[in-house]
Amino acid sequence: MSETTRLADRRAVSVGSRFYSVGTADGLYPAAGWHIRGEMGGMWTQSIKLLDGMWFGLNGAWLGGQAKAEKFTSGWGYTRIDYAATAGVSASRTNFAPDGLRAGLVGLTLTSERDSKVKLALDAHSELMNSYPWGWTQPDQLKFNLPDEGSYSGKTLVFREKGTPDVPHADAHDYAAVVGSRLTPETHQLGPDHRGPQSDPVICPATGEAPKRCDDSEAGKGTGGRMNYSVDLKAGTPTTLWFAVAGSEQGPKDARTQFDRALADPEQLLEQKIAERRAVAARTSVELPGDNLLQRSVEWSKQNLADSVQESHGLRLRLVDEGRQYPAPTGELASARWLGAGWPDYPWLFGTDGEYTAFASVAMGQFDDIMAHLRSLKDVSELVNEGSGKVIHEMTPDGSVYYGANDDPGNTDETAKFPSAVALLWRWTGDDAFRDEMYDFAVRNMRFIYRTLDKDGDGWPEGTGNVERSGMGAEKLDNAVYTARGLRDLADMAHSKHDSTTASWATKRAEKLEQRFERTWWAGGDTDQYGDSLQDTDNSPMLQRHWIGVTPMDAELVRPGRPTVPLASSEHGRLALAKRQESCYSGEFGLYHTGTGPTSAEGGNKGPSCDSTVSAVQSERAIYSLNTAIMAVAEGNYGRLGHHEQQRYTTANARIQLDPSVWEMPGAMPEIAPSPDAPANIERPLTERSMALQAWGAYGVLWPVVHQQLGVSPDLGRNRVSVVSQVPTGQERIAGSNIRLGKGSVDVRARHVSKTFTTEVTRHLEADLSIGHVVPPGSEIDSVTLDGHPVQYRTFTTARGQQVIVSAPSGEGRTTLVVTLK
């Protein structure tokens, strides 16, 4: 997909598993990001930054400067920028990062109208810097970052930062970056500038007020260099010149090794990258003729998650207490692999982000990477929290754990969600070894919650949760919801392992929570909502209108011998979802973080009122793609798939990713959508924006299509699969092929025409199959056939609606169910 407008204002991200770059869509590198103000862009190899940027000049005109960028293209695994012709020579720049290499590649393609010799200049400006500390922590990067040195060696620029920061417990390091090509420069220069058209840079202060656009930051201590080349071009024949940036924390020798590997065969690496992304595209390939936008969002969300895989080696784990300390390391981890949360400011490891993204990952068949994410969470948490069972919240790629230590008051939900994520992977893969590897930690997750976070013994855990805002009671709704689900998922795994002690303990606790949930948490009155937390004084529900009010409808409970249903009752769930669709809770692009209504907070009510309860907090009409995703999933759990129901929210997330009038980077789902209290990123300074690419929104695209519409629900740990489809209201047919399950896959086709409902499943694995379709509540069945023959069937009503289900014979191949109503 391509964009031609406001390229200088749009961020462009190119990501590999061990290298990424962030600039603007015109090929320049203004200062970007806010964790280390202005330094989160540029070129990175986890866990260090390498360059502020790399620029090209053609016959004295800088690309993106005097030679204007005309078009930016997002491809699967690469980006490309096309420039206006300069003196009869046109140029395009292709950026990509080969997975597994600590290097990025740039292919500069030049085409001349006539035979000519062109002068080509390459500028590079270094900024060798660790991913932590940040701009406001103790210590900060003003103190921690050391000056870079530049040199010229073997046709390349070599940048190096070697030494030990003057900070207690800081490690000695030897950071290096190598920049260049196989071409031989005619001349080179070294010096403190060399930023292409961004010379004479505007410098952002580390803190305080800043210019709207900067080129570097006060924390920057990099240096620069230039290499000048002569290139012969033949008339009308495109010539591609390859350049690489590579780096290492192990000094110039290792950086040079990465550089040489990248330039050994760049075109083959690009072909390999594109082939890998086509393989991603081929899994979970869907046909949604009644919702082409959602179909395209499925395609691009898979690419977004493939882009998000990150890897770091040699992590030194330390608890930095939200930036208040920098202690000696508590342990070391040889390597970690994870799905980065977002770019440019959150490309590191999170609990919450990965646990939501796990649902999208299994739906697209990305098993190995999300398993690695969970392993990394477990390994880090075990080391820094000394085997307590608590899951960390956030760790930067060098091993600095910002939040989530035993002494921190949360985030409780991340610990409760971990067993659910493990159970999810086990059901979709049938991988008993993975279940067993994670099981002891999952048991200790839930034991930790009840050992340390239920001081009043009422079963509802205390501690912070997803809403990082003040004014809430100690016991929060999302923590309660995900604890109830976590207990059920732990019990399910315990049963499979014949661990009757754990199964009994978790089941009994879950049953008690479920029995008391509605009377404890339903706020009543005209709110039609669950309380966000419980009052500390009397345990009554307190309504503050945060997005977590949707979580009881989002979380499904797996219970032996019973249908899988959301925690919220059907009556209350539907009331709550209907209310959330109103203008006090939702806008054009999805669900607000905190809805509007009567409030005693300063500034009063800033929007419509949908109830009469007076909240103590101010509204926050920022629309996070995660919140909208959760709303889309919640709607689907109740069979509400129509245009004004689930489709409203899947469309909202798809638009911020695919609508040219809304997107910042084509195809990239951002962290926050344009909303009343959060202007569009493109209108904000580059140092104050939310993420251009965020992984978590894919949850609300892939899971609704695969699990709710197509109805795929595997339990491969017990070698069985359920497919109960539901065609969205107003549509006739949907389909998905190569939906990965364990070592095989299924294809699903569903159709609804008049009174006939058809589900067709083709199994490419040996597994027991329950096949079905959701029909309108109260429907009278005229006939049910399986592969053309009348068959016995079961019907039961769940939150999704009335389900008609048949047990199909074991084996592989195609099975077709047809349900006809009277």
N, C-alpha and C positions, 0 to 999 in steps of 0.2 A: 504494500500500500504506500502511496506517495502523498506528499504535501508540498505546496509551493508558496504558501503565505507565511509571513512572520517567522522565517526560519531562524533568525537571530534570537528570537524569544523562546524557542522551543528546545528543551533538553533532548539529547540523543544518547541512548545507552547501548553499548555493545558488550555482551557478557559471555565469558567462558568460565569453566569451573575453577580456573586458577588465575584468571586475568580479566579485568574489565576496564572500560573507559567510559567517562561521562563528559560530554561537551555540549555544544549547541548544534542545531541541525544545519548550520552553515559551515561546520567544520572548525569552529573556533572554540576556545576554552576559557570563558569568563569564570571568575571565582563563583563557586556554587556550594550550597549546603550550609548547615548551621551547627552540627555537632562540634566541628572545628571550623568556625566560620570561614567560608570561602575556599576550604581545602578538601571538601568531600568529592569534588569533581576531579577531572584529570585521569591519570592512568595508574591502576593499582594491581598488585598481585598480593593476595592475602598472605600476611597481615600488614603489608606496608604499601604506602603510596610511592610511586616512582617519579612521575612527571606531572607538572601542571598542564602540559600540553605539547603537541607536536604540530607544526605548521609548515605549509609548502608555498613557495613563491615561484611564479612562472614568468620568465622574461621581465622580472622586476615587479610583477603584480602579485600580491598575496592572495591566495585562494580564500574566499570568505571575506576578504577586505576589498581591494580594488577590483578583483575578479569576483563578482557577486555569485553567491549560491542561488541556483534557480529551482532546484528540486531536491527534496530529501525522500528517500525510500527506506521503509522497514521491510526487510526480508526475513525469511526463516533462517536465523543463524548469522545474519550480517546486516549492515546498514550501508547505504550508498548515497553520496551527494554529487549532484551534477552542477557544474559551474558554467557561467557564461564564457564564451570564447574570448581569448586574449590574443590579439595580433594573429588571428587565424588559427589559433590552437585551442581546442576545447579540452576540458579535463573533467574526470570524475574520480571520486575517492571512495573506495570500498574498505570498510572497517570490519574486522571480525577477530574473535579470540578463539583459537583452537582449544578444545577441551583437553585438559590434562597437561597443558604447557603453561609455564609462567611467562607468557609472551602474548603480545597482540600484534596483528599484522595489518598493514595498510597497503592496498593495491591502488596505485595512482595510474590511471589510464589516460594517455594523451593521444589526441588525434589532430593531425595538421592538415590544412587544406592543400599544402604543397610540401615538397621536400624541404626540410629545414633543420637547423641545429638550434635547440632551445636551451636557455639557461634555467636551471632548476636549483632552487635553494630549499634546504630543510633547516628549520629552527626547532630546537628542543629546549625546554626549560625544566630543570629538575625540581623535585620537592620530595626528597627521601624522608619519610616520616612514618612513624608507627600509627596504627589505627586507634590507639589509646595512649595517653590521656586525650581529653577533649579540650574545648576552649574555655570551659568554666570550672573544670574539676581541679582538685588539689592532688598533685601538681597539674598545671595546664601546659599546653604546647609551647607557650612563650618560653617556658623554662626547660621543657623536656626536649624540644627539637634542637638539633645541632646543625651547624652550617654544612652545606654540601661543597664538595670540590669537583671540578670538571677537568677532563683530560681527553686527548685524542690518541686512539690506538687502533691499529688494524682496520682502517677505513670506518671507524665508528667513534661516536662520542661516548665517553664512559664517565658516569657520575657516581660519586661515592660519599657516604656519610659513615664515618668510623669513629667510635669513641664510647664514652659512658656519660649519660646525662648527670648533671650535678644534683641528683635527687636520691635520697635514701632508697635502697633496694632496687635501683635501676640496674639493668643488665648492660654489660658491654655488648656492642653490636657492630656489624660491618654490612651496612646496606649498600647495594649497588644496582645501577641500571645501565644497560647498554642500548644504544640507539644507532640505527644505520641501515645499510643495504649491502648487496653484493657489488653495487656500483663503486667505482673509485672516485672519490671527490677530487676536484681540481685544487680546491683550497678549503681551509676551515678556519674558524675563529672560535675563541672561547671568551666568555665574559659574563657579567652578572645579569644581562638582559636576554636578548634573543628570544622574543616571543612573537615573531611574525608581525602581523598588523596590530598586535596588542602591546607593542613597545611603548615606552613612556607610560607604565602601568598605573592605574588607579588602585590604591591599596586600602583594603577594608580594615578598620580597627578590629582587634580581637573581640571586643565587647563594646556595648554602647551603640549610639546611632551610627549608621553607615550610609554611604552613597547607594543609590538604587542599583548601580552596576559597578562591579570592581573587576580587576584582573588578577589580584593576588591578595593575600591577607598579611596582617602584621605578624602572624606566627610563621610565615614563610621564610625560609633561609636557604632557598635553592640557588642554583646558578644556571648558566645557559651555554649554548654552543650552536654553531652553524656549520653546515657543510654545503659546498657549492659544486654542482655537477653540470656537465654539458651532455645533452642527449640528442642523438640523431633520430629524426622522424621521417618516414616515407609518406608521401601524400596519400591520404585516405586510409592509412593502415593503422589501426589502434595499437598502441604499444603500452603494455602494463609493466610498471616498475614496482617492485615489492620492497617495503621497508618494515622493520620490526622494532619493537620496544620490548625488552626483556629485563627481568630483575630477580633479585634474591636477597635474603637476609644473611647469606653465607659468603658474601663478598663477590668481587668481579669475576672470579673464575667460574663460579656456578651460574652467574648471570650470563656469561659468554656461552656456556653450554646450552642454556635455554634459547639464547639468540640464534645459535647455529642450528639447532633443531627446527626452529620456526622457519628459517630461511632455506632449509634444505630442499623443500618442495612446497612453496606456499599455495600454488594452485591445487595441488593434490590435497592439502589440508583444507582448503576451502570446499572442494568437492566432497570431502569426507564430512565436513561440518553440515553442509546442505543435505547430504544423504542421511545423516543422523537425524536431522530435523524432519525430513520426509518420513522417516521411520516413526517418529513421534506422531506425525500427522496421520499415519496409516492406522494407528491404534485408536480405538473409540472414534471411528469415523461415522458421523451421524448425518441423517437426512431429515430435515425439518421443513418440508415445503410450506407449511403454514406459518413458519417463523424463521425466515432466512437470516435475520439479524442474530438470533440466538445461535443458529447453526454456525455462523461465522465467528461468533464469540467463543464457541466451543473450540474451533480450530485455533484461534489466537491465544486462548487461555492455556491450551496445552503448550504452545510455544513459550508463553510467559513463564510457566513453571519449569520448562526445560532450561530457560535462561537463568533461573534462580538458583541453580545448583552451585554451591561454593565448597571450597576445600582449603584447609590450612594445616600446616605441619609444625611440629615443635612448639606446641602451646605451653606457656608457663602460666598456670592457673593461680590467680590471686583474687581475693575478695576486696573490691575497692569501695564498698559501702556507699553507693550512689555518688561516687566521686569525692568522698571526704577523706580517703586515705589511699596510700599506695604501699601496701605491706610486702614483705617477702613472699614469694610464691608458696602456696600450700601443696602443690603437686605439679606434675607435668603430664601432658598427653601427647603421644607421638603424632597423632593426626586426628582431625575431625572433618566431617562432611555434613553439609546441611543445606536446607533451602533458605537462601537469604530472604529476609523479610521485605526489603524494599531498597530502591536506589534513588538518590545517591547516599542517603543518610542512615539506612538500616540494612546493610548487606550482611548482617551477622546473624547469630543463632538466637532464636527466641523459643520459649515454650508455647505460649498462646498461639503465635502465628503458625508454627508447625503443626500444632494439634488440630486447628481448623483446616489448614491446607492439606492435611492427611486425607480428608474425605475427597477433595479434588484429585489428589495424587492417585488414589486407588481407582477412581473413576476413569482416569486416563491411562492406567496401567503403569504408572511410574513407581513401581514397588521398591526397587533397590535404593533409590535416592531418599524416599521418605523413611525407609527402614534405617538408613544411615543417619538421618536426622534424629530419630528417636534414640539410636545408639549413642550419638554424641551428647544428647541431653542427659541420658542416663550416666554416661561415663563422667561427664563434668560434674553432675549433681552428686554422684557418689563420692568423688574426690573432695570437693569443696565443702559438702555438707556431712561428711564423715559417716556415710551410710545411714543417715536418718530416714531416708525415703522422700525427702522434700525435693521438688524439681525447681531448678533455677529459672529465673525469668529471662535473663538477658546476658549474653557473653559476646564480647568483641573477638575478632579473629586471632588476636594474640593470646587470649586466655583470660582477659580481665572480666570478671563476673561483676557486672554493675549492680544487679539486684537479684535477690532470690536466695540469700543465705539463710541458715537456720534462724538467725536472730531477726531477720526481716519479717514484717507482719503479713506477708503475702508473697506472690499472688497465689492464693489458695486454689483458685480454679485450675491452674496449670498442673498442680499435683493431682487433683481429682481427674483431670482429663487424660492423664498419661495412660492409665489402664484401658481407657476406652480406645485410645489410638492404637495401642498394642492389639487389643481384641479386633479392631477393625482390620488391621493388616493380616492378622491370623485368619479371619473369615474370608478375606479376598484372595489370600495366597495359599491357604492350607499348610503353611510352613510351621510345623510343630517345633522345629528347632529354634525359630525366632521367638515363638511364644515362650519356650522354655528359657531362652536366654534372658528375656525381659521379665519373666514371671515373678521372681523373688523381689525385684525392685517394685513391680506393680503392687504386690501385696503390701510392701512397706509404704508405698504411697498412701494407701487408704488407712493403714494403721497409724501413720504419722498424723493424719488429719484428726483422727479420734483420740490420739494420745496427747496432742498439743493444742488443737484448735477447736475444742468443744468444751470450754471450761465450765459452762453451766449444765453440760450433760443433756441438752435437749435434742441432740442429733444434728442441729444446723451448725455448720462450721463457721468459725470466725475468720477474720483476716481480710485483706484487700483482695479485690477481684479484677475483672476486666475494666471497670469504670474507675479510672484513676482521678477521682474528684473527691473533694471534701464534703462533709455534711451527711454522710451515710452512717447507718448503724453498723455495729460490729458484724452482724450476720447478714450476708448479702445474698440476693436472689440467685445470681449466676453461680455462686459457690454452692448453694443448696442444690440447684438443678444438676450441675455437673458431678456433684458428689453422689446424688441418687443414681445417676447413670453409671458413674464409675464403679459403684458397688455392684450393680447388676452385671456389668461387663467383667468385673473381677470374678464374680460368682460363676459366670458362664465359663471362663477359662479354668477356674478351680474344678468345676464339674468334669471338664474334659481331661483333667490331670488326676482325677480321683482324689483330690485334696478336700475331703469332706469337712474338715475343720474350718478352712477358709471359706468354702462354699456356704456353709451354714451361717458363719459369722456375718458375711457380706449380705446374704439373702435376708436374714432377720433384720439387719439395720435398714436395708433398702425398703423392705415391707413397711417398717414403722414410718419411714419418711413419706412413702407414697400414701399411706393411710391418712397422714396428717397434713399433707401438702396443701390441699385446697382450703381447708379451714384456717390454716396458718397464714398463707401468703395472699389469698384473694383479697383485694382492697375493698371491694364492695361499693355500695352507693352507685353513683353515676360514672365511676371511673372506668368500669369494664376492664380493669387491669389488675395485674399482680403487683404487690409492693416491691420496690427496688431493694429494700432492706427492712429489717425489723427494728422497731424502736428498742433502744437499750433498756428503757424503763419497764415496759410491759409486754414486749414481744409482739406488739400489734404491727401490721404492715404499714410501711411508710412510702407513699407515692412521691417520686421525684421525676418520673417520666423519662428516665434514661433508657437507652436502647436495650439494656439487658432484660427489660420487661418481655421481650420476645423469646428469651431462652427456654421457658417452659414448653413452648410450642416447637422449638428447634430440636431439642434433645429427645431421641428415641430410646425406649427401654426394651432391651432384649430379655425376655423372661421365658423359661422353659415351658413348653406346652401351651403358650398363649401368644396371640398376635403381637407383633412389635408395634408399639404405639408411642406417641409423645407423652411426656410426663403430665402436661396439662390435660384436664378433662376435655371431652369433645365440646361440651357446652361453653365452658369458660374460654377454651382455646379459640373457638370461633368468634366469640364476643370480643376477645382481646385483639385478634387479627383485624376484625372489621374496624375497630376503633383506631388501630395503628395506621389504617389507610387514610384517615381523615387528615385535614390540612394542619392540625396541631402537631402531628407526628411525622408526616411524610410530605416531601416536595417533589419537584419534577424529576430529580435524579435519585430518589430513594428515601431511606429512613433517616430521620434526624438523630444525632447523638442524644440529644435531650429535648423533648417536646415542649411546646409552649402551653400556657395556661395560667391560672391564678397563681401568684407567687408573692412571698414576702421579701424576696431578694431585692437588692438595690437595682433600680431601673424598672422594676415592675414587669408585667407581662408584655412581651415583645411580639406577640402574634395571636392567632385564634385560640379560643378556649373550647375544649371538648368535654370538660367536666368542671365541677365546682370546687374540687379539693384545692386547698391552698398549699402549694409546695414551698419549701424553705430555700430552694436553689433556683438559680437562673437557667433559662433555656439555653441550649447550644445547638443552633440549627446548622451544624456542620454535618455533611453526609459522608461517612466513611464507607468505602466499598465493602468492608466486612459487615457493617450493620445491615446494609441493603442485601448482602448475600444471605445473612441469617434470616432476614424477613422472607426472602424468596424460598428458602428451605422450609421455613415454618409454614408458609402457605401450602407448599407441596405436601407436607405431612398431614394436612387436613383435606387433601384432595381439591384444593382451591387453585386450579391451574389456569383459570381463564384470563382474558385480556386485562381485566381490572383487578386481578388477584396476583398469582405468581408472576404472570407475564409482565405485569407493571414493573416488578423489581428486577427480573432478569433483563428486561429491556433497558432499565435505568443503568445497570452496570455495563451492559453491552454498548450503550451509546457513549459512555465516557471513554470507552476503549476503541470504538470503531466509527463514531460519527465525526466527520471532518469539522463540523461546527462546534464540537466540544473537546475533541482530543487535544492533548499536548504532543505526545509522540504516537504516531499511528500504530495501532495494534497493542499498545501497552495499557493495561488497566492500572490506573493510579490509586493512590491511597485515599484521597478525598475528592469528591465530586464538587463541581461548582454549586454553591448553596448560599442561602441568605447571609449566613455568618462566616462563610469561607469562600471568598472570591476565587475565580478560576486561577489556577497556577500561573497561566501565561500572563496574567495581569500583575503578578507579584514579583518582587525582587528575587533573583536567583538564590539568594542566601536566606530566604524566608519561606520557601515553598515546601509543601508536603511532597511525598514521593511520586516520581514520574512513573515508576513501575513498582507495583506492590503485589505480592503473591496471594494474599488472603482472599481477594475478591473472587478468585476462580472457584471458591467453594460454592458460591451462589449461581454458578453457570453449569459446571460439570455435574455436580451432585443432583440438582433438580432434573437434568435431562436423563442421566444414566440410571439413577436410583429411583426417581419418582415417576417420570414419564415412561421411560422404557421399563422401569420396575425391576431392575436387576438387584438381587439381594442374596449374595452367596453366603454359605456357611461351609467353606471347603475344609475346615478343620474336622468336619463330620461328613465330608464328601457329598454335600448336597447344595443345590442352587434353587432359589425361588425367583421366578420372573412373573410379576403381576403388573401388567402394563396399564396405563391410563392415558388416553389421548386427550390433550388439552381441549377444553370447550372451544368450539368454532373451528377446529381442525379435523382433518380426515385421516391422516396417516403420519406416522413417525417411524424412524428406523435407526439402528445402530449396528455397526459391524466391527469385528475384531476387538470386542470388549474383553480385555484380558482378565482371566480368572486363573490363578495359579500358573501352571505351565501350559494352559490351553486358553480357550476363549469361547465366547458365544456371540452369535449374531441374533438380533431381535428386530422383528417387524411387527408393528401394531396398527390396527385400522379400526375406525368406527364409522359406519355408514348406516344411517337410519337406526334400525333396531338390532343391527348385527355388529358384534365386537369380536375382532380377530387378534390373536396373539400367535406369532410364529417364532419359534426359537430353534436355532441350529447350534448344537453343541459340538465344539471341537475339543472335548475332554470327556473322560469317563466320570460322570457324576449323576446322582439322583436329581430329578427335576420335578419341581412343583410349578405348574404353568397356570396362569390365570389372567383375569382382566377385571378392572374396577368398572362397575355399572352404577347408574344412578340409584340412590337410596330408595327402597321400596319397590324396586323393579320385580316383575314377575317373569320367571324364566320359562321360555317356550321349549328350547332345546339346547343341549351342549354336546358338541362332537369333538373327538380327538382324532386327528388324521382321517377325518371323514366318517368315523364310526361313533354312534351314541356311546356315552361314557358316564359313569357315576361321578358326581361332583360334590363339592362342599361349598357352602356359602356362609359367610359371616360378615358382620359389620364392624369396621374399624373407623378411626378418625378419617381415613382416606375416603370411605364410602363403603358400599356393598361390594364384596369381593367374591368372585366365582373362581374356584381353584380345583385343579385336577392333578392327581399324581400320575406322572408319565412313566413309561417303562425306563429302566436304566439303559445307559449306553450313549453313543454319540449319534449325530445326525439330526435331521429336521423333524420337529414336532409342531403341529398346528392345532390350536384350540379355536373353536368358533362358538360363541355364545349368542343365541338369538332370544330376544325378549318378545313377550306377547304383545 
